[in-house]
Amino acid sequence: MEDRLLDKIAEPFNLQLPEYATLEAMIDGVLPAVATFSERNLLEEGAPLYTTNWVKMTDRPGATAVELYRFQGFERGEIRVVTDGVVSAQAYEVEESGDRIIIGQSIMRDSFLYELAFMDADFLIFQRHGNKANITHRYLFFCREAIGTRLTWNEALERLVDKYRNSQFPLLAVGLIVAALIAVMLYLR
């Protein structure tokens, strides 16, 4: 009897994510749940965008290359891209609003406008600006180097969800304890 009771209490904390076929489908499912925990602006000098080595995650079958991105400069500059040891560069510029960024070969050539969808110290997601029906690759998904080199794209997104699902546990535990205390006080009254 006690085992079933504990299982029922723990059930909300052991939710399993559904299986997703693509990176984009999983990001579409995950973003609404974690968006409130995101930093809102790319304009802060100490933002993770500038201080972290990012690994680009992909769901392309057979893609085994590790692409490491480092945003050099503040608000505008160069992105150092290292693909399995081969160094290349791209350019970027953060717009004045702080929630949009242009990334490409140069700012005005072969570049794309992205909106900040999510950013914290471990994860970075940009969503391409425009009509979703006309865009084949809507997201750029990056993980901190220590995470991105060890996990696949779906494991990384599961870790993102777990990071914030588990962060709410103490609040729920305190709420349950307070509710139990109130129930005991009412019972003894």
PyRosetta script that sets phi, psi and omega in degrees:
from pyrosetta import init, pose_from_sequence

init()
pose = pose_from_sequence("MEDRLLDKIAEPFNLQLPEYATLEAMIDGVLPAVATFSERNLLEEGAPLYTTNWVKMTDRPGATAVELYRFQGFERGEIRVVTDGVVSAQAYEVEESGDRIIIGQSIMRDSFLYELAFMDADFLIFQRHGNKANITHRYLFFCREAIGTRLTWNEALERLVDKYRNSQFPLLAVGLIVAALIAVMLYLR")
pose.set_psi(1, -45.3)
pose.set_omega(1, -178.6)
pose.set_phi(2, -63.9)
pose.set_psi(2, -37.5)
pose.set_omega(2, -180.0)
pose.set_phi(3, -61.4)
pose.set_psi(3, -41.9)
pose.set_omega(3, 179.4)
pose.set_phi(4, -66.3)
pose.set_psi(4, -39.2)
pose.set_omega(4, 179.0)
pose.set_phi(5, -63.3)
pose.set_psi(5, -45.1)
pose.set_omega(5, 178.1)
pose.set_phi(6, -64.6)
pose.set_psi(6, -38.5)
pose.set_omega(6, 177.0)
pose.set_phi(7, -62.0)
pose.set_psi(7, -41.2)
pose.set_omega(7, 179.6)
pose.set_phi(8, -67.0)
pose.set_psi(8, -36.9)
pose.set_omega(8, 178.6)
pose.set_phi(9, -68.8)
pose.set_psi(9, -40.1)
pose.set_omega(9, -176.8)
pose.set_phi(10, -79.3)
pose.set_psi(10, -14.8)
pose.set_omega(10, -174.6)
pose.set_phi(11, -53.6)
pose.set_psi(11, -45.4)
pose.set_omega(11, -179.8)
pose.set_phi(12, -63.1)
pose.set_psi(12, -23.8)
pose.set_omega(12, -177.8)
pose.set_phi(13, -89.1)
pose.set_psi(13, -8.8)
pose.set_omega(13, -177.8)
pose.set_phi(14, -112.1)
pose.set_psi(14, 31.7)
pose.set_omega(14, -179.7)
pose.set_phi(15, -65.3)
pose.set_psi(15, 137.7)
pose.set_omega(15, 177.4)
pose.set_phi(16, -101.1)
pose.set_psi(16, 137.4)
pose.set_omega(16, 175.4)
pose.set_phi(17, -73.5)
pose.set_psi(17, 145.2)
pose.set_omega(17, 175.1)
pose.set_phi(18, -67.6)
pose.set_psi(18, 161.2)
pose.set_omega(18, 177.4)
pose.set_phi(19, -76.4)
pose.set_psi(19, 133.9)
pose.set_omega(19, 177.7)
pose.set_phi(20, -116.7)
pose.set_psi(20, 141.4)
pose.set_omega(20, -177.6)
pose.set_phi(21, -82.3)
pose.set_psi(21, -29.6)
pose.set_omega(21, -175.3)
pose.set_phi(22, -131.6)
pose.set_psi(22, 159.5)
pose.set_omega(22, 176.1)
pose.set_phi(23, -59.0)
pose.set_psi(23, -45.7)
pose.set_omega(23, -177.2)
pose.set_phi(24, -64.3)
pose.set_psi(24, -41.0)
pose.set_omega(24, 178.9)
pose.set_phi(25, -63.4)
pose.set_psi(25, -39.9)
pose.set_omega(25, -179.4)
pose.set_phi(26, -70.3)
pose.set_psi(26, -39.7)
pose.set_omega(26, 177.1)
pose.set_phi(27, -63.0)
pose.set_psi(27, -41.7)
pose.set_omega(27, 176.8)
pose.set_phi(28, -58.3)
pose.set_psi(28, -36.4)
pose.set_omega(28, 179.3)
pose.set_phi(29, -77.7)
pose.set_psi(29, -30.9)
pose.set_omega(29, -174.4)
pose.set_phi(30, -87.3)
pose.set_psi(30, -38.8)
pose.set_omega(30, -173.3)
pose.set_phi(31, -53.2)
pose.set_psi(31, -45.0)
pose.set_omega(31, 179.9)
pose.set_phi(32, -59.1)
pose.set_psi(32, -30.6)
pose.set_omega(32, -177.9)
pose.set_phi(33, -77.8)
pose.set_psi(33, -28.2)
pose.set_omega(33, -173.7)
pose.set_phi(34, -112.7)
pose.set_psi(34, -6.9)
pose.set_omega(34, -174.0)
pose.set_phi(35, -57.8)
pose.set_psi(35, -31.7)
pose.set_omega(35, -178.8)
pose.set_phi(36, -67.5)
pose.set_psi(36, -19.2)
pose.set_omega(36, -178.5)
pose.set_phi(37, -92.1)
pose.set_psi(37, 0.3)
pose.set_omega(37, -176.1)
pose.set_phi(38, -79.8)
pose.set_psi(38, 148.3)
pose.set_omega(38, 167.2)
pose.set_phi(39, -71.6)
pose.set_psi(39, 144.5)
pose.set_omega(39, -170.6)
pose.set_phi(40, -96.5)
pose.set_psi(40, -10.9)
pose.set_omega(40, -167.9)
pose.set_phi(41, -140.9)
pose.set_psi(41, 139.4)
pose.set_omega(41, 177.8)
pose.set_phi(42, -93.6)
pose.set_psi(42, 0.2)
pose.set_omega(42, -173.6)
pose.set_phi(43, -87.1)
pose.set_psi(43, -8.9)
pose.set_omega(43, 179.0)
pose.set_phi(44, -75.9)
pose.set_psi(44, 132.2)
pose.set_omega(44, -174.7)
pose.set_phi(45, -63.5)
pose.set_psi(45, -30.5)
pose.set_omega(45, 179.2)
pose.set_phi(46, -92.2)
pose.set_psi(46, 12.3)
pose.set_omega(46, -179.2)
pose.set_phi(47, -61.6)
pose.set_psi(47, 147.2)
pose.set_omega(47, -179.8)
pose.set_phi(48, -56.3)
pose.set_psi(48, -24.9)
pose.set_omega(48, 178.5)
pose.set_phi(49, -53.2)
pose.set_psi(49, -40.6)
pose.set_omega(49, -174.3)
pose.set_phi(50, -93.3)
pose.set_psi(50, -16.9)
pose.set_omega(50, -171.9)
pose.set_phi(51, -108.3)
pose.set_psi(51, -1.2)
pose.set_omega(51, -173.2)
pose.set_phi(52, -121.0)
pose.set_psi(52, 144.2)
pose.set_omega(52, 168.8)
pose.set_phi(53, -85.8)
pose.set_psi(53, 121.7)
pose.set_omega(53, -174.7)
pose.set_phi(54, -105.4)
pose.set_psi(54, 138.4)
pose.set_omega(54, 173.3)
pose.set_phi(55, -106.0)
pose.set_psi(55, 126.9)
pose.set_omega(55, 179.6)
pose.set_phi(56, -77.8)
pose.set_psi(56, 128.1)
pose.set_omega(56, -179.5)
pose.set_phi(57, -98.6)
pose.set_psi(57, 144.0)
pose.set_omega(57, -179.8)
pose.set_phi(58, -142.8)
pose.set_psi(58, 156.5)
pose.set_omega(58, 176.0)
pose.set_phi(59, -110.6)
pose.set_psi(59, 13.0)
pose.set_omega(59, 177.9)
pose.set_phi(60, -64.1)
pose.set_psi(60, 127.3)
pose.set_omega(60, 179.3)
pose.set_phi(61, -61.0)
pose.set_psi(61, 134.7)
pose.set_omega(61, 177.4)
pose.set_phi(62, 80.4)
pose.set_psi(62, -0.8)
pose.set_omega(62, -179.9)
pose.set_phi(63, -77.3)
pose.set_psi(63, 111.6)
pose.set_omega(63, -179.0)
pose.set_phi(64, -116.8)
pose.set_psi(64, -4.6)
pose.set_omega(64, -179.2)
pose.set_phi(65, -69.0)
pose.set_psi(65, 140.0)
pose.set_omega(65, 175.4)
pose.set_phi(66, -96.9)
pose.set_psi(66, 118.9)
pose.set_omega(66, 178.6)
pose.set_phi(67, -106.6)
pose.set_psi(67, 111.1)
pose.set_omega(67, -178.8)
pose.set_phi(68, -100.6)
pose.set_psi(68, 127.6)
pose.set_omega(68, -178.4)
pose.set_phi(69, -115.5)
pose.set_psi(69, 135.3)
pose.set_omega(69, 175.1)
pose.set_phi(70, -132.2)
pose.set_psi(70, 117.4)
pose.set_omega(70, -180.0)
pose.set_phi(71, -83.2)
pose.set_psi(71, 111.0)
pose.set_omega(71, -177.9)
pose.set_phi(72, -96.8)
pose.set_psi(72, 133.7)
pose.set_omega(72, 180.0)
pose.set_phi(73, 96.7)
pose.set_psi(73, 173.8)
pose.set_omega(73, -179.9)
pose.set_phi(74, -119.8)
pose.set_psi(74, 125.8)
pose.set_omega(74, 179.8)
pose.set_phi(75, 71.6)
pose.set_psi(75, -28.5)
pose.set_omega(75, 178.6)
pose.set_phi(76, -159.3)
pose.set_psi(76, 145.0)
pose.set_omega(76, 179.4)
pose.set_phi(77, 162.9)
pose.set_psi(77, -145.0)
pose.set_omega(77, -174.2)
pose.set_phi(78, -113.2)
pose.set_psi(78, 145.9)
pose.set_omega(78, 171.2)
pose.set_phi(79, -106.9)
pose.set_psi(79, 117.2)
pose.set_omega(79, 175.8)
pose.set_phi(80, -83.5)
pose.set_psi(80, 119.6)
pose.set_omega(80, -179.0)
pose.set_phi(81, -112.1)
pose.set_psi(81, 121.5)
pose.set_omega(81, 179.0)
pose.set_phi(82, -116.2)
pose.set_psi(82, 113.3)
pose.set_omega(82, -179.5)
pose.set_phi(83, -110.1)
pose.set_psi(83, 105.5)
pose.set_omega(83, -176.6)
pose.set_phi(84, 47.9)
pose.set_psi(84, 44.2)
pose.set_omega(84, 175.9)
pose.set_phi(85, 92.0)
pose.set_psi(85, -12.8)
pose.set_omega(85, 179.0)
pose.set_phi(86, -90.0)
pose.set_psi(86, 122.4)
pose.set_omega(86, -174.9)
pose.set_phi(87, -94.5)
pose.set_psi(87, 133.8)
pose.set_omega(87, 172.7)
pose.set_phi(88, -140.9)
pose.set_psi(88, -178.2)
pose.set_omega(88, -177.0)
pose.set_phi(89, -141.6)
pose.set_psi(89, 151.9)
pose.set_omega(89, 170.8)
pose.set_phi(90, -132.2)
pose.set_psi(90, 174.5)
pose.set_omega(90, 178.1)
pose.set_phi(91, -117.7)
pose.set_psi(91, 156.0)
pose.set_omega(91, 175.1)
pose.set_phi(92, -147.1)
pose.set_psi(92, 156.9)
pose.set_omega(92, 174.2)
pose.set_phi(93, -149.9)
pose.set_psi(93, 127.5)
pose.set_omega(93, 176.6)
pose.set_phi(94, -86.4)
pose.set_psi(94, 131.6)
pose.set_omega(94, 178.6)
pose.set_phi(95, -73.6)
pose.set_psi(95, 162.8)
pose.set_omega(95, -175.9)
pose.set_phi(96, -57.4)
pose.set_psi(96, -30.8)
pose.set_omega(96, -179.1)
pose.set_phi(97, -67.2)
pose.set_psi(97, -25.8)
pose.set_omega(97, 179.2)
pose.set_phi(98, 86.0)
pose.set_psi(98, -4.8)
pose.set_omega(98, 179.5)
pose.set_phi(99, -112.7)
pose.set_psi(99, 7.1)
pose.set_omega(99, 177.3)
pose.set_phi(100, -131.1)
pose.set_psi(100, 149.0)
pose.set_omega(100, -178.4)
pose.set_phi(101, -143.1)
pose.set_psi(101, 140.9)
pose.set_omega(101, 174.9)
pose.set_phi(102, -101.9)
pose.set_psi(102, 128.9)
pose.set_omega(102, 180.0)
pose.set_phi(103, -130.7)
pose.set_psi(103, 133.0)
pose.set_omega(103, 177.1)
pose.set_phi(104, 178.0)
pose.set_psi(104, -167.8)
pose.set_omega(104, 178.6)
pose.set_phi(105, -63.4)
pose.set_psi(105, -41.5)
pose.set_omega(105, 168.4)
pose.set_phi(106, -145.3)
pose.set_psi(106, 172.1)
pose.set_omega(106, -176.1)
pose.set_phi(107, -63.7)
pose.set_psi(107, -34.6)
pose.set_omega(107, -176.2)
pose.set_phi(108, -107.8)
pose.set_psi(108, 5.4)
pose.set_omega(108, -178.2)
pose.set_phi(109, -136.0)
pose.set_psi(109, 129.8)
pose.set_omega(109, 179.4)
pose.set_phi(110, 49.0)
pose.set_psi(110, 50.6)
pose.set_omega(110, -178.5)
pose.set_phi(111, -126.2)
pose.set_psi(111, 162.2)
pose.set_omega(111, -177.4)
pose.set_phi(112, -134.5)
pose.set_psi(112, 148.8)
pose.set_omega(112, 177.3)
pose.set_phi(113, -96.7)
pose.set_psi(113, 126.8)
pose.set_omega(113, 178.9)
pose.set_phi(114, -121.7)
pose.set_psi(114, 152.5)
pose.set_omega(114, 174.4)
pose.set_phi(115, -109.9)
pose.set_psi(115, 144.9)
pose.set_omega(115, 178.0)
pose.set_phi(116, -70.0)
pose.set_psi(116, 118.2)
pose.set_omega(116, 177.7)
pose.set_phi(117, -98.5)
pose.set_psi(117, -37.2)
pose.set_omega(117, 179.1)
pose.set_phi(118, -161.3)
pose.set_psi(118, 140.2)
pose.set_omega(118, 174.4)
pose.set_phi(119, -153.3)
pose.set_psi(119, 129.4)
pose.set_omega(119, 166.5)
pose.set_phi(120, -143.3)
pose.set_psi(120, -167.3)
pose.set_omega(120, -176.1)
pose.set_phi(121, -68.5)
pose.set_psi(121, -18.5)
pose.set_omega(121, -175.6)
pose.set_phi(122, -112.3)
pose.set_psi(122, -24.5)
pose.set_omega(122, -172.4)
pose.set_phi(123, -135.4)
pose.set_psi(123, 145.3)
pose.set_omega(123, 179.5)
pose.set_phi(124, -141.2)
pose.set_psi(124, 125.0)
pose.set_omega(124, 179.4)
pose.set_phi(125, -130.2)
pose.set_psi(125, 123.4)
pose.set_omega(125, 172.6)
pose.set_phi(126, -109.0)
pose.set_psi(126, 139.7)
pose.set_omega(126, 176.5)
pose.set_phi(127, -111.5)
pose.set_psi(127, 128.8)
pose.set_omega(127, -178.3)
pose.set_phi(128, -66.8)
pose.set_psi(128, 135.8)
pose.set_omega(128, -178.9)
pose.set_phi(129, -76.5)
pose.set_psi(129, 138.2)
pose.set_omega(129, 175.2)
pose.set_phi(130, 132.4)
pose.set_psi(130, -173.5)
pose.set_omega(130, -179.7)
pose.set_phi(131, -73.7)
pose.set_psi(131, 120.3)
pose.set_omega(131, -176.8)
pose.set_phi(132, -58.0)
pose.set_psi(132, -31.3)
pose.set_omega(132, -178.5)
pose.set_phi(133, -67.5)
pose.set_psi(133, -24.0)
pose.set_omega(133, -177.2)
pose.set_phi(134, -97.2)
pose.set_psi(134, -1.7)
pose.set_omega(134, -173.4)
pose.set_phi(135, -113.2)
pose.set_psi(135, 127.7)
pose.set_omega(135, -179.9)
pose.set_phi(136, -85.1)
pose.set_psi(136, -39.9)
pose.set_omega(136, 178.5)
pose.set_phi(137, -116.3)
pose.set_psi(137, 97.6)
pose.set_omega(137, -173.3)
pose.set_phi(138, -81.4)
pose.set_psi(138, -22.0)
pose.set_omega(138, -173.0)
pose.set_phi(139, -125.2)
pose.set_psi(139, 148.3)
pose.set_omega(139, 163.1)
pose.set_phi(140, -111.5)
pose.set_psi(140, 121.4)
pose.set_omega(140, -177.3)
pose.set_phi(141, -118.5)
pose.set_psi(141, 121.8)
pose.set_omega(141, -179.0)
pose.set_phi(142, -122.8)
pose.set_psi(142, 148.8)
pose.set_omega(142, 172.1)
pose.set_phi(143, -125.4)
pose.set_psi(143, 153.5)
pose.set_omega(143, 172.1)
pose.set_phi(144, -54.6)
pose.set_psi(144, 146.5)
pose.set_omega(144, -173.0)
pose.set_phi(145, -51.8)
pose.set_psi(145, -43.4)
pose.set_omega(145, -177.6)
pose.set_phi(146, -63.3)
pose.set_psi(146, -29.0)
pose.set_omega(146, 179.1)
pose.set_phi(147, -87.7)
pose.set_psi(147, -46.8)
pose.set_omega(147, -173.8)
pose.set_phi(148, -66.1)
pose.set_psi(148, -25.8)
pose.set_omega(148, 179.7)
pose.set_phi(149, -84.9)
pose.set_psi(149, -12.9)
pose.set_omega(149, -177.6)
pose.set_phi(150, -105.7)
pose.set_psi(150, -26.5)
pose.set_omega(150, -171.7)
pose.set_phi(151, -113.9)
pose.set_psi(151, 158.0)
pose.set_omega(151, 171.3)
pose.set_phi(152, -84.6)
pose.set_psi(152, 171.0)
pose.set_omega(152, -176.4)
pose.set_phi(153, -59.1)
pose.set_psi(153, -41.2)
pose.set_omega(153, -178.3)
pose.set_phi(154, -73.8)
pose.set_psi(154, -33.7)
pose.set_omega(154, 175.5)
pose.set_phi(155, -66.2)
pose.set_psi(155, -37.6)
pose.set_omega(155, 178.9)
pose.set_phi(156, -65.6)
pose.set_psi(156, -42.7)
pose.set_omega(156, 178.7)
pose.set_phi(157, -67.7)
pose.set_psi(157, -34.9)
pose.set_omega(157, 174.2)
pose.set_phi(158, -63.5)
pose.set_psi(158, -39.4)
pose.set_omega(158, 177.6)
pose.set_phi(159, -64.0)
pose.set_psi(159, -39.0)
pose.set_omega(159, 177.0)
pose.set_phi(160, -59.3)
pose.set_psi(160, -47.1)
pose.set_omega(160, 179.7)
pose.set_phi(161, -64.6)
pose.set_psi(161, -45.0)
pose.set_omega(161, -179.5)
pose.set_phi(162, -61.6)
pose.set_psi(162, -36.6)
pose.set_omega(162, -178.9)
pose.set_phi(163, -57.4)
pose.set_psi(163, -42.7)
pose.set_omega(163, -176.7)
pose.set_phi(164, -94.5)
pose.set_psi(164, -24.1)
pose.set_omega(164, 174.2)
pose.set_phi(165, -66.9)
pose.set_psi(165, -43.5)
pose.set_omega(165, -179.8)
pose.set_phi(166, -71.3)
pose.set_psi(166, -24.6)
pose.set_omega(166, -179.5)
pose.set_phi(167, -70.8)
pose.set_psi(167, -17.2)
pose.set_omega(167, 178.6)
pose.set_phi(168, -89.8)
pose.set_psi(168, -9.8)
pose.set_omega(168, -176.9)
pose.set_phi(169, -57.1)
pose.set_psi(169, -47.6)
pose.set_omega(169, -179.7)
pose.set_phi(170, -59.1)
pose.set_psi(170, -36.4)
pose.set_omega(170, 178.4)
pose.set_phi(171, -64.3)
pose.set_psi(171, -43.9)
pose.set_omega(171, 179.1)
pose.set_phi(172, -66.5)
pose.set_psi(172, -40.2)
pose.set_omega(172, 179.8)
pose.set_phi(173, -63.7)
pose.set_psi(173, -43.9)
pose.set_omega(173, 177.8)
pose.set_phi(174, -62.3)
pose.set_psi(174, -42.1)
pose.set_omega(174, 178.2)
pose.set_phi(175, -61.1)
pose.set_psi(175, -42.4)
pose.set_omega(175, 178.5)
pose.set_phi(176, -65.6)
pose.set_psi(176, -40.0)
pose.set_omega(176, 179.3)
pose.set_phi(177, -65.4)
pose.set_psi(177, -44.1)
pose.set_omega(177, 179.0)
pose.set_phi(178, -63.2)
pose.set_psi(178, -42.2)
pose.set_omega(178, 178.4)
pose.set_phi(179, -62.7)
pose.set_psi(179, -40.4)
pose.set_omega(179, 178.7)
pose.set_phi(180, -65.2)
pose.set_psi(180, -41.9)
pose.set_omega(180, 178.1)
pose.set_phi(181, -63.0)
pose.set_psi(181, -41.1)
pose.set_omega(181, 178.3)
pose.set_phi(182, -64.1)
pose.set_psi(182, -42.7)
pose.set_omega(182, 179.1)
pose.set_phi(183, -62.4)
pose.set_psi(183, -41.1)
pose.set_omega(183, 178.8)
pose.set_phi(184, -65.6)
pose.set_psi(184, -42.7)
pose.set_omega(184, 179.8)
pose.set_phi(185, -63.2)
pose.set_psi(185, -41.6)
pose.set_omega(185, 178.1)
pose.set_phi(186, -67.2)
pose.set_psi(186, -36.6)
pose.set_omega(186, 179.6)
pose.set_phi(187, -66.0)
pose.set_psi(187, -42.5)
pose.set_omega(187, -178.0)
pose.set_phi(188, -76.8)
pose.set_psi(188, -12.8)
pose.set_omega(188, -177.2)
pose.set_phi(189, -72.4)
pose.dump_pdb("model.pdb")
